[in-house]
């Protein structure tokens, strides 16, 4: 399934750009209606977009032609990635801050590569491992350099750190399970299955936590809905689908490393739109990360 035409790597680069737009859009929406409302709504919106797209391109609005193998493992992937991973990641923000959680999330590429090696018998060359190390180091430096008025401490609540690491496992595990379940099946239809599972999972969380009316009221915010709509197009619709295209054509470790470039790519638009200061460390981090990504293409 893997080849030397760099289809997977190019798809992963596109995903990083898509997710940059998504991050900016969801930041606007989350500040207005909260993360839980954004999570369930983005999945429902994306499911509509995917159903229309699949109807036009495949003649099937839903993935009714998927095998039981695909349904089983892609459903599990959706629950692990969208529900388990995101649920704990967002909860970790409250305990250790989003900045520290993002630093911990830089472990996603190496953990994905490790799981890919264990589950899928994927191997990475020394050059690829060096590229991953450079990219992740650059991302770490960029996140670390952010001037938020928050000091880096030596100790954080163990619960918060554990939740953030669960977020790492959710993203990495979801990607590896997706590749195992998808095989040669359509990436867009595979994303539908994952999103259906994720939407059902979040629906249960909303009902059991008694937040149904809170979510309904939140959806009346037009500014938030505009952000969710844009974010859903570039996030769970295009972004997640192209992430599956990426792992169909390259290793999960390489794909996850390139897709993790969002903190680097978001620097220019954040500086322009939100007037965030760009520091020397940002430039150093960007240079290291792009140097690392180049090593996947040579």
N, C-alpha and C positions, 0 to 999 in steps of 0.2 A: 504493500500500500504506500510505502514511503518512496520518494523519488528524488532525483537530483536537480529538478527544475525549479526548486525553491518556491513551489506553490504554497506550501505550508507556512514558510517563513514570511512570504508576502502577505498571506491572509492574516497572519499574526500581527504584522505591522498595521494593517487596516483596522484590526480589532483595537489596537492601542489608540488609534485616532478616534474610532467610534466611541470608545469608553471615555475618552477625554471630554467629548461633547456631552456624554451621558452624565459624567461627574459634575460638570458645571450646571446642567439642567436640574439634576436631582438635588443639588445643593440648595437651589432656589426653592424647590418644592418642599424639601424636608424641613427647612426653617419655618415654613408656614403651617404644615399639617402633620409633621412627625414622620419617623421612619417606617412605622408599621403600615400606615395608610399608603405611603409611597410604594412600599414593597408589594403589597397585594394589588394595588392599582396598576403598577407597571407591568405585572405579569398578565393581568386581564387584558390590558391594552395590547400588549405584544401578541397575545394569543389571537386576537382579532386580526392584527396585521399579518401574522403568519398564516392564518386560515385563508385569508383573501389571496395572499401570495401563492400558497400551495394550490388553491383552486385554479388560479390562472396558469401556473407553471406545470402542475402535475395532474390537474383534473380531479383532485381529491382535497376537499376542505380540511379533512382530518386525517391523521396517519393510520387509516384503517388497513393499509397494506403492510404494516410493520409486523415482523415476526414476534413470537412470544419472548424470544431471547431479547430482542430490542426493547419491547415494552417493559420487561422485568428490570433490566439493568439501567435503562434510561430513566425509568421511574425512580429507581433507587438513587441514581445520579442527581435527579432533580430535587429529591428530598435532602440528600446530603449537601449539595451545593447551594441551592436557593434557600432552603428552610434552615437546616442545621447550621451551616456555615454562616449565613447572613444573620440569623437570629442571635447567635453568640457574639458575632463581631460587633453588631450594633449595641448589644448589652455591655460589651467590654468598654465602649466609649464612655459610658457613665462612670466606670470604676477607675480607668487609667487614662482617659482622654483619647480622642481620635488620633492625635499625633503619635502617641506611644503605640497604639494599636496598629497604626500604619507601619511603624518601624518593625513590629513583630511580623506583619504581613509580608515583609521582604523575604521571609523564609519560604513563601509559597513555591517559587521556582525550584530550589533544591529539594524540598519535600516532594514536589510533584515528580521530579526526576527520580528520586528514590523509590516512590510508589510505582512509577512507570517501569523501573528496573525489576522490582519484585513481582508485580502483577502481570506486566506485559512483556517482560524480558527485553525491554528497550535498553540500548547501550549508547553512551555519548563518548565522543573522542576527547582526548586531552584538550584539543583546541576549543571544542564546544564547552567543556567544563571551565576553561579559562575565560571564555566569553561570558558565561553565566556569572562567574565570580566578579568580573569587571562591571557587568550590567547591574547586578544586585548591589554591589558596593556603591556605584554611582547613585542609585535610587535611595539607598540608605543615607548617604551624605546629603542629598537634596531634601529629604524629609526632615532629617536631623537639623538642618540649617534654618528651618522655618522660624521666623520671629513671631511667636504667639504670646510672648510675655510669660511663658511657662518654663520653669526651670526643670532640667532633667535631674531626677532624683535617683538615688541608689536603690531605693526600695519602693515597690508598688504592691497593692493588694494581690495576694496569690490568686484569688478568685478572678480578678480582672485579667491577669496574665494568662490564666488557664482558659478563660473565655476567648481571648484573642487567638490563642493557639488552636482552639477548636475552630475558629474562623479559618485559620491556615489549613487545617485538616479538611474542612468543608470544601474550600476552593480546590485544593489539590486532589482530594478524593473524588470530587464531582467530575473533574476533568478526566481522570484516569478511568473512572467508571463509564463515562460517556464514550470514550474510545473503545472500551471493551464491548459496550452494548451496541454502539452504532455500526461498527465494522464498515461495510460498503453501502449502508443505507443512506438516504438523503439527509444531509446535515440540517436542513431547514425543518424537515418532518421530525427529525430526532429532537430538535429544539422544542418543537410543539409538545412532544411527550414529556420532556423535562419540565416545561412550563406548566402543563396540566397538573403534574405531580406537585410542583411548587405552589401553585395557586390553591390546590386542595389542602396542602399542608398548612399554609398561612391562614386559610379560612378556619381550620380547626383551632389554631392559636387564637384568632380573633374572637371566635365564639366562646372558647373556654376561659378567656381572660375578660369576657364581658365588654368588649370594646366595639361591638357592632354599630351602635348608634353613633359613637365617636367617629368611626370611619365614614359613615354616611354623611355626617355633618361636615367632615373635613373635605369631602369631595365637592362641596359647593364653592370652594375657593378657586376662582377662575385662573388666577396667576399660577397657583400650584398645579392645576390641571394642564395648563400650557406647558409648564416645565416637565411634567410627567409624560405628556404626549411626545414631546421632542426626545426626552430621555429614553422612552420606550422604543422609539424607532431605532435609535443608535445603540441602545443597550441590549435588552433581551431579544429584540428582533434581529437586527443586523449584527450587533456585537457578538452575542452568544452563538448565533448561527455560523458566523465566520470563524469563531473560535473552534467550532467542530470541524469546519473545513481545514483549519490549520492542523489539528491533531490527526486528521485523516492522511495528511501528506508529510508530516514530520513528527519527531518524538514529542511527547507531552512536556518534557523538560525544556526543550528549545522553545516550543510554542508558549509555554507559561512565562518564560523569561522575557520574551519579546513583548508579550501582552501586558507585562507588569510595568511598562514604560510610562504609564499614565502620569505619575508624579513629575516626570521630566517634561512630557509634552504639554502638560497643563500650565507650565510656567509662563509662556508668552500670553495666552488668553487671560490668565489670572492677573497678570501684571497690567494688562490693558483694561479689562472689565472691572476688576475689583481693586485696582491700584496697589497690588501687593508688590513689595520691594523684592528685587532680584539681587541676590548677594553673590559674592565671589564663589562661595561654596556651591551655589546653584549651578554656576558655569562649570565648575570642576566636576560636579556630579553628572551633569549632562554630557560632558566630554567623555568621562569614563564609561557611562552607559552606552552611548552611541558607538564607542570604540569596541565595547563588548558585543553589541549587536552585529557590527560589521564582520566579526569573526565567524558568525554563523553563515555568512554569504561568500566566504573566500575558501 
